[in-house]
Amino acid sequence: ETGVTQTPRHLVMGMTNKKSLKCEQHLGHNAMYWYKQSAKKPLELMFVYSLEERVENNSVPSRFSPECPNSSHLFLHLHTLQPEDSALYLCASSQDGLGRFGELFFGEGSRLTVL
Amino acid sequence: DAKTTQPPSMDCAEGRAANLPCNHSTISGNEYVYWYRQIHSQGPQYIIHGLKNNETNEMASLIITEDRKSSTLILPHATLRDTAVYYCIVRVANQAGTALIFGKGTTLSVSS
């Protein structure tokens, strides 16, 4: 139990589908993140939310749309994806601020396959 | 954030100490050194962090050189379950909303 739960764990979708990935953290943290990990590539930062406001959008295509309705939940809405978007999508959370070093807690990831 | 350099892969025999090096020659005074690891197809896991003093916890030890330009993560008695990709990252602490940037890391293979 990592304290960060991602659903679904596996998702297969067509290029015309619309789906969403969900992340929930039970740690009382104030920052949440989406990372993408493609096969044999380093983790790529996608989005950062701090206190429910997006503070970083790392040049991610508009077919990925994040949503952070509150400090415990983070969504990644997917539409008209491409096969190259197939990857492991990882959510993380941290407690940032004075006196904290912002250790990241990761979920187990959502494995996405785009056909 | 400062860039880090790690060897792409290392091997270690089970029961022996695994010493994973990391160079961060451009680190600035307020940047911490973090270590994470990622076991295949799982989310990364925090191991340890430090600023300038050596640190030890139940998982590992972190040795930082006096000039802070390099560090070594030590797993004192490696097991097969320690086979993973190990990431060394430097980052300013207390910077709200700034994420860790992961490089390619070192793939540690522990064999019996």
Interface residues (C-beta under 8 A of the other chain):
Chain A: T2 V4 N30 A31 Y33 Y35 P42 L43 L45 V48 Y49 S50 L51 V55 E56 L88 L90 A92 D96 G97 L98 G99 R100 F101 G102 E103 L104 F105 F106 G107 E108 G109 R111
Chain B: Y32 Y34 Y36 S41 Q42 G43 P44 Q45 Y46 H49 R91 A93 N94 Q95 A96 G97 T98 A99 L100 I101 F102 G103 K104 G105
